[in-house]
Amino acid sequence: MPVSSTTRLSLTRRPRRLRRTEAIRSLVRETRLTPDCFIYPLFVVPGRGIRREIGSMPGVFHLSVDEAVKEAAAAKADGVPAVILFGLPDTKDLVGSAAADPDAPVQSAVRALKREVRDLLVITDVCMCEYTSHGHCGIVEGDEIVNDVTVEHLAQAALSHAVAGADIVAPSDMMDGRVAAIRKTLDERGFDQAAIMSYAAKYCSGFYGPFREAADSTPQFGDRRSHQMDPGNVEEALREVEIDLAEGADIVMVKPALPYLDVLAKVKERFGQPTAAYHVSGEYSMLKAAAERGWIDEPRVMMETLIGIKRAGADMIITYYARDAARLL
């Protein structure tokens, strides 16, 4: 039945007019996701023919170099332009010697990817936690991570990645001065074109649990509160970003993403520089667990999550959902 004229409101503005159909909604959409904003994390291990699912991260695998090449090529075919590599060495020691080993999994994977996957952007995580026997992000003396000695090791690890062919190195350790040291080391060795993506505002978060299984990087004692940021601080994050940009960072990152969207928005608004957000393992695994129980529509919630991160200010998103999201888009 026609609506009675007596029930019609006299409204000049009716916002629902622009929500009536998908075509209209698409036309006025303010934030858009595209596959070219995704960075896909890969965990590289020694050996050949290895594709081993990580228990706490369904759909994510430990990959030997040959399998990492296949996975990266498939991601590139899906429209994902970049990968970030994490490595698990054969052996670990107190000073993380394998971090700068030219034949370690990350360096080997970089060479293979640059050789075999055309136009793929290769980023490497630079930290000591995957390589030290104690699981901490740097060199330990007593119960303390020694900042400046650690920075020297990080710079050498970053250099080994650049020598292998990495396009971007991404220090994630949160040591003071590491961006400047890496920039100086790369420039002195002729790698001035290698960019630095700094984990500038990396919080001491409980959302990293599944990653620590994936990277075998759980600290054997203590925690990471001495160098990763306190979750209650925002102004400190802005100071960290400002320092890293002054030291030569080309891209800055906020990690994790969802609990720190306010920080992400402030970083983008304050500095206007290329900004990444890491949709971390715990965020991913929570969605997977809820989906497995039938509590959420996984594709819908995945896309809503990623667009929320983009809306908050991320130019690029590191996410284990990169391939799934790219295929939907």
N, C-alpha and C positions, 0 to 999 in steps of 0.2 A: 504494500500500500504506500502511496505517496506520503511523505512526511508532512504533517500539518504545518501550515505557515505560522501558526501560533507558537510552534515549538522551535522555530529557527531563531538563533541568536544573531544579533547584528554585530558582526565582527569584521573589522578591517583587515586584520592579519589572521590567517589560518595556516600555521606552520605545517599542518598535516597534508596540505596540498602537495608539498614537496616530498612526501613519503608514500604516495599512493601506489606507485609501481616501482619495480626494480630499475627500469630505465631512468625514471626521475631520480630515484635515490642515488644511482650511479653518477648521474650528471652533476649532482650537488655535493658529492662526497668530498670531505675536506682532507682526509688522510687516506693514502692508498699504499697498499703493500704490493711490491713487485719482487720477483725472484732475485733480481740483481742487488738487493740489499742484504741477502743472507750470506753468512759465513758458516761453513759446515765443519764441526770438530771431528777429527779422526785420531784414534789411539793406535800407534804403530809399535809393533813388537818384533823381536828377532824371529828368524825362521822363514819358511816359505809355505804357501798354501794354507795359512792360518786365518780362520774367520771364526772367532770364538765369542759368543754372545756374553755380555756383561750382565751378571745376575740381577743387579739392582737397576739396570737401565735397559729395559726391553727394546729391542730394535737397534741397539748400539753394540759395536763389536770391537774386540782386539783384532787388529789386522796386521798381517805381515806386509812387507813393502809391496809385493806383487798384488795382494788383495786390496791394499790401500789405493793402488793405481786404478784398479777396476772400480772401486767405490767412488773415487774422485771423478773418474770419467763418466760414470753413471749420473753423478750429481751435476756435472757440467752439462750433460745432455738434458737434464731436467730444468736447466736454466740457472743453476747455482754457480756463481762465478768464482768462488773462493773457498779454500779450506784452511783450517788452522790445525797444526800438527802437535800432538803430544807424544812423547816417547817413553817406552819402558825398556831399559837396558838389560843386557844379560846379567851384569853384576853391578852392585852398588858398593860405595865405600863412604868414609866419613866426609870426604870433600867433594863427592859427586863428580869424580874424574870423567865419567862417561858423557857428561853434559857437553863437552867440547870435542868428543871423539869424532873424527871425520867419517868413521865407519859405523857410528851408532845408528839406531833406527830412524831418527828424525832426519839426520843429514843424508842418509841413504835414500829415504823417501823423497826428500826434496829433489835430489838429482833425478830420480826416476820419474817423478811427476813433471818436472820441467822438460824432460826428454820425451815423455809419452802422452801428455794431456795438453793439447794445444791451447794456448791463451788462458790457462788456469792461473789464477792468482794464488800464490802459496805463501801462507803466513806461518810463522813458527812461534810457539810458546817458549819463552826463555825464563826458566826457573831452576832451582836446584832440588826441589822436593821430590821429583821423580827419580833422582839419581843418588841421593844421599841415603845411607843405610839407616839413619835416624829419622828420615822423613821430613826434616825441616827444610825451610826455603833457603838456607844459607849455611855457612861454615859456623860450627858451634864450638865455643870454648867454655867449658863448664856447662852452665845452663843458659848461656846467652848466645844469641846469633850475632856474630861479629860483622858489623855493617860494611866497613870499607874493604875488608878482605873478600867478603862475599861479592861485592861489586866488581872486583877484579876478575873473579871467576865468571860472573855473569857476562861481562864484556867479551871474554874469550869464547864463551858458548855462543853468544850472538854472532861473533865474527865467523865461527865455524858454520853457522847457518847461512850467512851471507855468501861465504865462499862456495857452499854447496849450490847456491842459486836462489835462496829465499828472497821474495819480493819485499816482505815486511817482517820484521822481528818484533815480538810482543812480550816485553818483560812483565812478569806477573808477580814478582817477588815482594814488592813494596819496600825495598831497601831505599834509603835516602841516597840521591845522587846517581842512581844507576842509569837514568836516561842520558845524562851528560857524559858519563863514562862510555856508554855504548856508542853514542854519536861520535865521540872523539876517536874511539878505536876504529869504527867503521870508516870514518873519513880519512884517517891516517893510512889505512890499507887500501884506499881507492874505491870503497863501497859507499860513496856519498849519495848514490841513487837509491840505496836500500832505505826504506821508510821505517819509522818506529811507531808502533801502536802501543801506547802505554796503558797498562792497567792502573790508571791514575787514582781512581776512587774504588779500591777493592776492600770490601768490608769483611770483618771477621764474622762469618755467617755459618749458621747451622744447615744451610741449604747445599753445602758442598759434599755432603756425606757420600752419595753414590759416586761422585767423581773420584773420591779418595780410594774407593774400591777399583775403579777403572784404571787409575794411574798408580796404584799401589803406593800411595803417598801419605798415609796416615802417620802423624808424628808418633814416635815411640815413647815420648815423654812430653809433658807440658802442652802448650797450645800455641796459637799464632797471634795472640792479642798484642804482643810487643811490636808487631809491624803492620798487621792488617787493621783496618779502621774500626773504631767503635761504632756500633749501629746507631747510637743516638746523635751522631754528629753530622751536620750539614756544612757549616762554615769551614770546618776542617777539610772536607772534600773539595771545596772550592779552592782552598789554599794549595792542596795537593795538585790539583789540575793546573793551577797557575804556575807552580814550580816546574811541573813536567813540560808544559808548553815552553817556558823560558829556557829549559835545558835542551829543547830540540825535538820534542814529541810532535809527530805529524798528525796523529789521531789519538784521542783520549777515550778511555773506557770507564763505564760504571758497571760494577759487578757486586752482587747479583742485580737482576733487572726489576722484577716485580715488587719486592719490598722497598725499593729505592727509586721508584718512578719520580718522586719529588726531587731527589738529588739529580737525576738525569735531566729533568726539565730545567732546573736551575743552572746546571753546567752548560746546557745548550744556550740558554738565554743569556748567561753572563759572558760566555767566551765566543760563541758563534763559530766554533771550530768543528771539523769532522769528529763526530762523536759516535762511539760504539756502545752497545749494551750487550751483556752476556746473559742470556736466558739459561741459567745454570742447571746442573744435573738434578738437584732436588726439585726444582720447579717442573722440570720435564717428567721426572719419575712420579711426582704426585699426580699429574694429569694421567699418566699411563695407568697408575694404580686405580684411580677413580674410574677410568674408562673400562678397565678389566672387570670391575664390579658392576658395570652398567649404570653408574651414577651420573655420568655426563656423556654428552655427545662429543666424542673426542675431536673430530675434525672441526666442529663449530667452535669449541672452547679453545682449541689450538689457534685458530685464526683470530679469535677475539683477543687472546693473550698477546699474540704478535702485533696486532694492530694497536693494542694499548701501549706497547713498548715503543712502537713507531710514533704514535701520537704524542707521547711524552717528550720526544725529541731525538730519538736515535736515528742516525743516518744509516747505520748498519747494525744487524742483529746476529750475534753468534748464537746458533740454536741447533740442537740435535734434531729438531723438526724441519730442518732446512729442505730436505728432499720432499717430505710429505707436503709441506706448505707450497713449495714451488710447483709441484704437480697439480695441486688444487687451483693455483693461480693461472 
